[in-house]
Amino acid sequence: MNDAAPQTHGSDDDGAMSRRSVLRTTAGAGAAGLALGAVGAGTASAAPAASAGDEAGSEAAAPARKGRTMAGVPFERRGTVRVGIIGLGNRGGSMLPIFLALPGVRVLALCDPVRAQAERAAAKVVAAGQPAPALYTKGDDDYRNLCGRGDLDFVYVATPWETHFAMAKSAMLNGKHVGVECPVAMRLEELWGLVDLSERTRRHCMQLENCCYGRNEMRVLRMAHAGKFGELLHTAGAYNHDLRELLFHPDYYEGPWRRQWHTRLRGDLYPNHAFGPVANYLDINRGDRVVSISSFGTPALSMAEYREAHLPPGDPSWKESYISSDRTFSMLRTEKGRIIRLEHDVSSPHPYSRINSLGGTKGVFEDFPARIYIEPDHSGHQWGSFAQYAEWDHWLWKEHANPPGGHGGMDYIMLFRLMQCMRLGLVPDFDVYDAATWTAPVPLSHASIRAKGAPLPIPDFTRGEWRTPRSGMDSDKPAE
């Protein structure tokens, strides 16, 4: 998808999308505290201000529900899932072949303002033996016409981050279920807006968090739920991925839109890969919930250093001033007193790691590389081999031992399961409340860093329903 973001230069107070427009904050860090506008679309009054020293969110701060809950709501059963795809760049283009390989799925419509890109994708649909899809290529707003079609069941969004909210909104208002790449939205009020729209329209809005479907993540999930780690105490997740070369590449992201977010927000720009899997371990929104976040960030140095070493003086990036911390650390506390640590670093040299750690009263798992120590299986303070626990693999990985597609097959597992739930009329593995919760650190980490690490409340997007345990990704294999 083409870059839809305006150029932003100068300090973090400048630009078309300032921190005030991102957060609707009233800043007063310190004695006065920090208030966040945690209001849904159409809500007349803001939530009560949260003191900078207040460690817990307040369920009373949630805006009134505008519809009925979407927790536990199944899809309508259908023989074929009819799909429309918005965005055919690197991510959307790589996911299209997976959609085409899934049973009972038809790709009927494609949208991208780059006509040649849409035509190349359409040729892949035809080569897979499906009819030629309709193309929507008339500018950045043609996605609305795709969403308005009467013959689609599901819309997949893989576009620049700032467009996600509007596209998900259009899909739901037109009666479509929607899956959105990370992050689902960039502002707290947009997250509430998606929750309200999902409840009002009775359409699911899902954060397509593929790392939740990693083989290791799903194995640890099943072991945790079986009590292998004892009572769960703490988790850690990260998106530590050196992207400097790609962020400054002239073509990889089809423009500078992703790099320019480093001129706008100081906090964790991409928490979902870190947060989603560990939230599943702790049954967040399904028996526990996150109540507060406190974030800290290093100086923003590495992007400018890389530019100086690799970009010519006339490159447009020299007009940009980077404020996003090279590495952010966020500590989240849950209602049950458990701790989640999140990290984000795409700017400094570092081998890829999502950390993916879980600790309990009987032991701990840590990934990258995978290692485990749980009693009574291990002793002597020496790590054990995680490969010895293959019996705990999720049924999806037992059934698809060598899945096609990128990221080690987790993309395929994610889409296979989602389309299966839609075909069989099952409850999705995660919902709009998970999407909002996993993305909330985007604006909240920025605000906490601005307030020198002050803990801020994380909204209860479920409006109290987190207290009721319910199923999630640790599913049983359904009967076809």
Secondary structure, DSSP 4 states (H G I P E B T S, - for coil): ----SPP--SSTT-SSS-HHHHH-EE--TTTT-BEE----TT-SSPPPPB-TT--S--GGGSPPPSS---TTPPPPP-SSEEEEEE--SHHHHHHHHHHHHSTTEEEEEEE-S-HHHHHHHHHHHHHTTPPPPEEE-SSTTTHHHHHT-SS-SEEEE-S-GGGHHHHHHHHHHTT-EEEEPSPS-SSHHHHHHHHHHHHHHT--EEE--GGGG-HHHHHHHHHHHTTTT-SEEEEEEEEE---HHHHT-SSTTSSSHHHHGGGT-SS-S--HHHHHHHHHHTTBTTTB-EEEEEEEE--S-HHHHHHHHHS-TT-GGGG----S-SSEEEEEEETTS-EEEEEEESSS----B---EEEETTEEEETTTTEEEETTT--TT--B-GGGGGGG--HHHHH-SS--SSGGGHHHHHHHHHHHHHHHTPPPSS-HHHHHHHHTHHHHHHHHHHTTT--EEPP-TTTTGGGS----SSPPPPP-
